[in-house]
Amino acid sequence: MTPADPRELGLPHRAPFVFVDEVTGLEPGERAAGRKTFSADEPFFRGHFPGDPIVPGVILTEALAQLAGIAAGQAGRSFRLSAIKTMKFLAAVRPEEIVRLEARKIGAVGALWQFEVRASVGETIVAEGAVVLSEA
C-alpha cells in the first residue's frame, strides 16, 4: 500500500491532535499499520521529562487508538475511544524515533469494537495492549 495521509482515511482529528503521520497498510474493518515520529519540538517534551524526554504513555496510547479508528473506519461511520482494556509500556520512545503502529480487530459486539494494538521502534516493542472503540 502506498503510504496515505490518515485524514484522507477518515481520521476526524486535526492538528495539534493527530498522532498518526501516515498509514502504511489497511484492511478496512480489520487492521491497519502506520507510523508516527514525534518531533523534538513537541511541547510535552519540555516537561516530560526535562533532560530525558520521552513520549508520554497516554499520547502513545492515543496514537494507537487513532490507528484503530482508521482500521475500523468506514464511510459515514465514526469511532471514539471508549476503554483501554490493557496497556503495557515496555520501553521509552524518544524524540525523532520512528514509531511503527499496528492495530488489529479482535472482536466486536454491537457498536463496540476491540482492537489489539502494538507500537514498535525498530525491532523493540515499546507498547502493547487492547483498546475498545465505540461507534459515535
C-alpha positions in Angstrom: 0.0 0.0 0.0 1.2 3.5 -0.8 1.6 5.5 2.5 -1.6 7.6 3.0 -2.4 10.7 4.9 -4.6 9.5 7.9 -7.0 12.4 7.4 -7.8 11.0 3.9 -8.8 7.7 5.6 -11.5 9.2 7.9 -9.5 10.2 11.0 -11.6 13.0 12.4 -8.8 14.6 14.5 -6.9 17.7 13.4 -3.6 19.3 14.4 -2.3 19.5 17.0 -4.0 16.2 18.0 -3.1 13.9 15.1 -0.7 11.2 16.2 -0.5 9.1 13.0 1.7 10.6 10.3 0.9 8.0 7.7 -1.0 4.8 7.1 1.2 2.1 5.6 -1.3 -0.8 5.5 -5.0 -1.0 5.7 -7.6 -3.8 5.6 -10.8 -1.8 6.3 -12.8 -3.1 9.2 -10.0 -5.4 10.3 -6.5 -4.0 10.7 -4.1 -1.0 10.0 -0.5 -0.2 10.2 1.1 3.2 10.3 3.9 5.4 11.5 4.5 8.4 13.8 7.6 10.4 14.5 7.3 12.7 17.5 9.3 15.9 16.7 11.7 17.1 19.4 9.7 20.4 19.3 6.6 18.8 20.7 5.6 20.9 23.8 5.1 17.9 26.1 8.9 17.1 25.8 9.7 20.2 27.8 8.1 18.8 30.9 8.2 15.0 30.3 11.0 14.8 31.4 13.4 17.7 31.3 16.9 16.5 30.2 15.4 13.0 29.5 12.4 13.5 27.1 10.1 10.6 26.5 6.7 10.3 24.8 4.0 10.1 27.4 2.3 6.8 27.6 -1.1 8.5 27.2 0.0 10.1 23.9 1.3 6.8 22.6 -2.0 5.1 23.6 -3.9 7.9 21.7 -1.8 7.2 18.6 -2.7 3.6 18.8 -6.4 4.4 19.3 -6.3 6.7 16.3 -4.9 4.0 14.2 -7.5 1.6 15.4 -10.1 4.1 14.5 -8.7 4.2 11.0 -8.8 0.4 10.9 -12.4 0.4 12.0 -13.5 3.4 10.0 -15.9 3.0 7.2 -17.7 5.6 5.0 -20.2 7.5 7.1 -19.1 5.9 10.4 -17.0 7.5 13.2 -15.4 5.8 16.2 -14.2 7.1 19.5 -12.0 5.6 22.2 -14.3 4.1 24.9 -11.9 1.9 27.0 -8.3 1.0 27.5 -8.6 -2.7 28.4 -4.9 -3.2 28.9 -1.7 -1.3 28.0 1.9 -2.0 28.8 4.8 0.3 28.2 7.8 -1.9 27.6 10.4 0.8 26.6 10.7 4.5 26.3 10.0 6.4 23.0 12.4 9.3 22.4 12.0 12.4 20.2 12.6 11.8 16.5 12.3 8.0 16.7 10.1 6.4 14.1 7.3 4.5 15.9 5.5 1.7 13.9 1.9 1.4 14.9 -0.3 -1.6 14.5 -4.0 -2.3 15.2 -6.0 -5.5 14.6 -9.6 -6.1 15.4 -10.1 -8.9 17.8 -13.8 -8.6 18.4 -17.0 -6.6 18.1 -20.3 -6.5 19.9 -22.9 -4.1 18.7 -21.3 -0.7 18.4 -18.2 -1.7 20.4 -15.1 -2.8 18.6 -12.0 -4.2 20.4 -8.5 -3.9 18.9 -5.2 -5.4 19.8 -2.6 -2.6 19.4 1.2 -2.5 19.3 3.9 0.1 18.9 7.5 -0.6 18.0 10.7 1.3 17.5 13.0 -0.8 15.3 12.7 -4.3 16.5 11.7 -3.3 20.0 8.1 -3.4 21.1 7.6 -0.3 23.1 3.9 -0.6 24.0 1.1 -3.2 23.5 -2.4 -3.7 24.7 -6.1 -3.6 23.8 -8.5 -0.7 23.3 -12.2 -0.5 22.8 -13.8 1.9 20.3 -17.5 2.8 20.1 -19.4 4.0 17.1 -20.1 7.7 17.6 
